[in-house]
Amino acid sequence: MVKLKYKSLVTKETIDYYLSVIKNENVKKNFQSTISKFDIRITTEPIIKGLEFYCKIWTLKRGTKKRAHIKQYYPLKLIDDDSFKTIPLSLRDILSMIRLNADVPDDFEEYCAIWFRDASDEKNRIYYVEDLWRARRFKKFISKEEIRSIPFLPDEDEKDEYIKEEDDEERELSLDLNNKYILTQILGYSLIFLNDKKEYDKLADIQSTLEYYTKIVKNYGYNPHTDEYNEKMLPEPKEEKQKKNIAKDFKAYFKTLDEYAECLKQLIKKYNIKHPSEENLVHLAFNLNTNTNDNAEYKQGHFKFIRVDQYWQDLFS
């Protein structure tokens, strides 16, 4: 049996870097206090298992023998990708994973509310037991206060992109918008897990197309939120062809918008998505339910959340 080699990610250089980019003093203080109590080690080389490979990550409490591990899996076909020549996970990534794995409510009803799951569906209780088991490994040596004091650190490429709340508890965070905890707990999204990959692909494709044409019509001075035009921004076409191209772009935009609305209507009906009350308007984030597929590579597809921040609240008949 090959003995695994590990590398610590809790180094002075790494800690100093994150302390330098965290602007809020309270967040900085909590991060420094919490991270000083733990060591986080990751395998230096990927471990191949069947059609997958994984990185094994240990979280250890300093001065004790208490620890818990996470395995992060990837499809084997990615192993030759340049991004996997070195450790593909940063301390930022792993701290988010620890918080996500550890911060699971002890109450099943609360768990279902957070993950937008039906408490009457028995299969959700199976998922809950699995998630709770993973969480309790961490809860044995990390308190709830310590778990929630772990900030969502900025990515090296996005260290200046923060969400700021100008109140008594002002926070400056760089948020991972593909993290379930951040979407639900921080940003207030409701999660819907689609059962058919065709549904996921269709929604992703339409939304991508809509985003493309939205950028174009905005350049023409159109505001999609107010349905108003800024005539000063509208170009003055010198040729008939230019006029036709502008008209064609607007036609494509509104056609895609109708397709997007129809796609969302079908999902709203199929997955029985409830209209939010006026006091509690929420956003939706769609993903693929990979728990229903036995193919290991399919399960590890790392599907991203498709966020819907507008339009859908007006689609109820």
C-alpha angles and dihedrals in degrees: 000000000000114000111232120234121218137199124206116234094191098087130147090246093053095044092048090051094054092043088055094055099041104091102183110085095210092051090047092050093048092047093050093047095048100042092050089066096056144052122209119202129184131190112264093219133036118260114224119218118171111299091350142060128204146193116228116216126192125198111199129185109227117245093019139073092237116122145142133198140216127201116210111201130203133180111267091236089071095059093094093049113118091235089065096052086091132027104305095203127072128203086257091057094047096047089054089050092050092050091047093048096043104040099074117138118243089223117082094209091053090047091054092047092053094048095038093241131149109254090203092060108094094207088065088060088059091053089047093053090050093048092044091051091054091046095051091059088064096037089062090073107010118068122221089248091054092047092052093043089065103105124215098249125217119257115243090244093046104037093130095050107095137158107227126200112194099210138097090289098044111180132190110203138165103215129210101222091198092060115103094210093052093046094050106029102032104029101026100237123160113223124223119188113206119215098208124062089210088063091050094047093047093051092045092049095048092046092049090050091047092051089051095053092040090061090050097050091045088059087055089058097260119141109208092195097055099024088231132132129225099212091193089067096045108104119236105234114216095195134049089237091061091052090051092049092052091048090047092053093051091047090051091048095052092042091053090045090056091048090050092051092048092049091051091047090056092049092046090054097042096047095038094236110187124226110248119239118252089250093054111038108174137184126237129229119190126202138162121268100229093174090085094060123076097200108109095208090050091051091053094051092117093222113197125230114259104218121209110195101165144014097042098084090065095049099084114108 
